[in-house]
Amino acid sequence: MMLDAATETSPLDPSTAAATWRRSSYCANGACVEVALDGHRVGIRDNKDLTAGELWLSPGEFRAFIAAVRNDFFG
């Protein structure tokens, strides 16, 4: 699976600033990945480093990413 760098945006991007970010209820220590929906994209970011940016994927790309994580693709 390849992730397209063109889908990345800045956390200061006004088009994504109003996104509602959510994290898993399993996130106990604060080191979590957060996700947001904006209607036609799914955003992913690391809540420990919000300056690192956001990755925005189509719903199909997000489903492929989750399947890869579940199948330990990233090792």
C-alpha positions as CSV (number, residue, x, y, z in Angstrom):
1,M,0.0,0.0,0.0
2,M,1.3,3.4,-0.9
3,L,0.3,6.6,0.8
4,D,0.2,9.7,-1.4
5,A,2.1,12.6,0.0
6,A,-0.3,15.0,-1.9
7,T,-3.0,14.1,0.6
8,E,-1.0,15.6,3.5
9,T,-2.0,19.0,4.9
10,S,-0.8,21.3,7.5
11,P,-2.5,21.4,11.0
12,L,-2.8,25.1,10.4
13,D,-4.7,24.6,7.1
14,P,-8.0,26.5,7.5
15,S,-9.9,23.9,5.6
16,T,-9.0,21.3,8.3
17,A,-8.8,23.5,11.4
18,A,-12.5,23.0,12.3
19,A,-12.3,19.2,12.1
20,T,-13.5,17.2,15.1
21,W,-10.6,14.9,16.1
22,R,-11.4,11.7,18.0
23,R,-9.2,9.2,19.7
24,S,-9.8,5.6,20.8
25,S,-11.2,5.0,24.3
26,Y,-8.2,2.6,24.6
27,C,-5.9,5.5,24.6
28,A,-4.8,5.5,28.2
29,N,-1.4,7.1,28.2
30,G,-2.1,10.0,25.8
31,A,0.2,8.7,23.0
32,C,-2.6,8.2,20.4
33,V,-3.4,8.5,16.8
34,E,-6.5,10.7,16.2
35,V,-8.9,10.5,13.3
36,A,-11.4,13.1,11.9
37,L,-14.1,13.0,9.2
38,D,-14.9,15.9,6.9
39,G,-17.6,14.2,4.8
40,H,-15.4,12.9,2.0
41,R,-12.0,12.3,3.7
42,V,-10.6,10.7,6.8
43,G,-7.8,12.6,8.6
44,I,-5.1,10.9,10.7
45,R,-2.7,12.7,13.0
46,D,-0.4,12.0,16.0
47,N,-1.7,13.8,19.0
48,K,1.8,14.0,20.6
49,D,3.1,16.2,17.7
50,L,0.4,18.3,16.1
51,T,3.0,20.2,14.2
52,A,4.0,17.1,12.2
53,G,0.9,17.5,10.0
54,E,-2.1,15.5,9.1
55,L,-2.7,12.7,6.6
56,W,-6.0,12.9,4.7
57,L,-7.2,9.8,2.9
58,S,-10.3,8.8,0.9
59,P,-12.6,6.4,2.8
60,G,-11.2,3.5,0.6
61,E,-7.6,4.4,1.3
62,F,-8.4,4.6,5.0
63,R,-10.0,1.1,4.9
64,A,-6.9,-0.2,3.1
65,F,-4.7,1.4,5.8
66,I,-6.7,-0.1,8.7
67,A,-6.6,-3.5,7.0
68,A,-2.8,-3.2,6.6
69,V,-2.4,-2.3,10.3
70,R,-4.6,-5.2,11.3
71,N,-2.5,-7.6,9.2
72,D,0.7,-6.3,10.7
73,F,1.9,-5.0,7.3
74,F,4.0,-2.3,8.9
75,G,5.7,-4.8,11.2
